[in-house]
Amino acid sequence: DDVVLELSDVVQIFTVKGGSKVHAVNGVSLRIARGETLGLVGESGSGKTTVGRTALRLYNPTSGRITFEGDDVSQIKGGRLRRILRRRSAMVFQNPSTSLNGYMRLGDILREPLDIHKIGTPAERRQKVDEILDRIGLGSHYAQRYPHELSGGQRQRVGIARALMLDPSLIVADEPTASLDVSVQAQIVNLLEDIQAERGLSYLFITHDLALVRRISHRIAVMYLGRIVEVGASEDLFTRPQHPYTASLASMELEPEDRIIPEGELPSPSNPPSGCAFHQRCPIARPQCASDRPELVETTDMVSGQPRAFACHFPGELELAVTDHVRTTV
Ligand code: SF4
């Protein structure tokens, strides 16, 4: 496998007001191959956004190793960080209104990464901006416009275009369609898929939107309270979830009476439960679950033969009510 990004046992601890420590990410390992989309799902507070930001070193990991195209980027700084990671990866944010500088024309916003990394002559940079504006369906005359003159969907197209300016191998997209209307969401997803097919890009696609993640991802990793609790090929995960939390997520695609709703709220990451972090909410928890934390066990899916992993003492026991009624996605 040509691995683009690999995280090994990454931990991210934040100190919050009052001095208490929050384990936002608690030993996450994952890998993304070239041309692959890994969906990262979980509730808000699960740590998925922190994983994305730490992977691109917007945060420094507390511990663990991050490898990007074979280079250990866990602790690099300054020029090396720019040359290796900033040059070959990019982020697309949830809210294009705040991620684009409102005082800059689109042409300048798009040219900025080329200026920072000193790529091409002024004429070549202008040409690249024109080409990318055409590619995202706006046209080169948009170079003179300001972000506030665009619709939300157009602004997100510019956010994607900016991420593409340096021809990255990896884009981390954090809820890139969450602030958009449903019809516009589909256009943005199509654009991301087309660009991936053209360029062989890899995506880490962070979202709480299950229909979307199922459609766009080759594989999915499910996060719960700072840890990955299940990973596998998208269809395997949705049709044969092994972890009860994944089963509850997958059941949201079923008829209302077949949905599995975890009890209570997500516990605070500053005070995680003992044993399996899901035990207070899990419909099939047993006494062992409150004391022993299950490790992520790697195996293969018994039907597809694809690799998968889950962290549960009683995998597969919570079955989806009517598996063959699982709706196909949009
Ligand atoms: Fe539920 Fe126990 Fe599995 Fe945790 S280990 S998900 S509590 S069955």
Residues whose N, C-alpha, C, O or C-beta is under 5 A from the ligand:
A	BS01	SF4	P244 C276 F278 H279 C282 I284 A285 R286 C289 P294 A311 C312 H313 F314
